[in-house]
Amino acid sequence: MLLMTVGMGIFFAIFATQNTGLVSLNFAGYTLSNIPLYLAILIPLLAGLLLALFFHLAKDFSQSLKINKQKNENKNLKKDLAETTKSAHKFEVENAKIKTENGEPDDENSI
């Protein structure tokens, strides 16, 4: 990452030294005159990169919130499943006990 940053810095420095001509920018009735060409190109480029970074971070944050919500939901569902399994086992034991008291034969399919 550091090497890439240094490489881009060198690229921008070479670009800036070779494009020092002055330009005028016109937009929506406003005029900015005598701006170096490299600034007219590099400032919007950097602004676009920062904007893209902001949107990427916002998307990352949103996804991490969704993931945490789903993890909590998964944990609650596992807890509910454990309680339901425990309850079902308790009812099967009770059922087997009642059947034994009533003299009914054992069910081969029960747990």
C-alpha positions in Angstrom: 0.0 0.0 0.0 2.8 2.4 0.9 4.6 1.6 -2.4 1.4 2.3 -4.3 0.9 5.6 -2.5 4.5 6.7 -3.2 4.1 5.7 -6.9 0.9 7.7 -7.2 2.6 10.7 -5.5 5.5 10.5 -8.0 3.0 10.2 -10.9 1.0 13.3 -9.7 4.3 15.3 -9.2 5.4 14.5 -12.7 2.0 15.3 -14.1 1.9 18.6 -12.2 5.3 19.7 -13.4 4.5 19.0 -17.1 1.0 20.6 -17.1 1.5 24.1 -15.6 -0.4 25.9 -18.3 -3.2 28.3 -17.1 -6.8 27.6 -18.0 -10.2 29.2 -17.4 -13.1 27.2 -16.1 -16.7 28.1 -16.8 -19.6 26.5 -15.0 -23.1 27.7 -14.6 -22.3 31.3 -15.2 -19.2 31.4 -13.0 -15.7 31.7 -14.3 -12.5 30.8 -12.6 -9.6 32.1 -14.6 -5.9 31.5 -14.5 -6.0 28.1 -12.8 -3.1 25.7 -13.5 -4.2 22.8 -15.6 -2.9 20.2 -13.1 -5.2 21.6 -10.4 -8.2 21.6 -12.8 -7.6 17.9 -13.3 -6.3 16.6 -10.0 -8.7 18.4 -7.6 -11.8 16.8 -9.2 -10.0 13.5 -9.4 -9.2 13.6 -5.6 -12.7 14.8 -4.8 -14.1 11.9 -6.7 -11.8 9.4 -4.9 -12.8 10.9 -1.5 -16.5 10.7 -2.4 -16.1 7.1 -3.5 -14.3 6.3 -0.3 -17.1 7.8 1.7 -19.8 5.8 -0.1 -17.7 2.6 0.3 -17.3 3.2 4.1 -21.1 3.9 4.4 -21.8 0.7 2.5 -19.4 -1.2 4.7 -20.9 0.2 7.9 -24.4 -0.7 6.7 -23.4 -4.3 5.9 -21.7 -4.7 9.3 -24.9 -3.6 11.0 -26.9 -6.2 9.0 -24.4 -8.9 9.8 -24.5 -8.1 13.5 -28.3 -8.1 13.4 -28.3 -11.5 11.7 -25.8 -12.9 14.2 -28.0 -11.8 17.1 -31.0 -13.3 15.4 -29.1 -16.6 14.8 -28.1 -16.7 18.4 -31.7 -16.2 19.6 -33.0 -18.8 17.2 -30.4 -21.3 18.5 -31.4 -20.6 22.0 -35.1 -21.1 21.1 -34.2 -24.4 19.4 -32.3 -25.6 22.4 -35.3 -24.7 24.7 -37.8 -26.4 22.3 -35.6 -29.6 22.1 -35.3 -29.7 25.9 -39.1 -29.3 26.2 -39.8 -32.0 23.6 -37.4 -34.3 25.4 -39.2 -33.6 28.7 -42.6 -34.4 27.1 -41.2 -37.7 25.7 -39.9 -38.8 29.0 -43.3 -37.9 30.6 -45.1 -39.7 27.9 -43.0 -42.8 28.3 -43.5 -42.7 32.1 -47.3 -42.5 31.6 -47.3 -45.3 29.1 -45.3 -47.5 31.6 -47.8 -46.7 34.4 -50.7 -47.6 32.1 -49.1 -50.8 30.9 -48.8 -49.8 27.3 -46.0 -51.3 25.2 -42.9 -49.2 24.4 -42.9 -47.2 21.1 -40.0 -48.3 19.0 -39.8 -45.0 17.2 -39.5 -42.8 20.3 -36.2 -41.4 21.3 
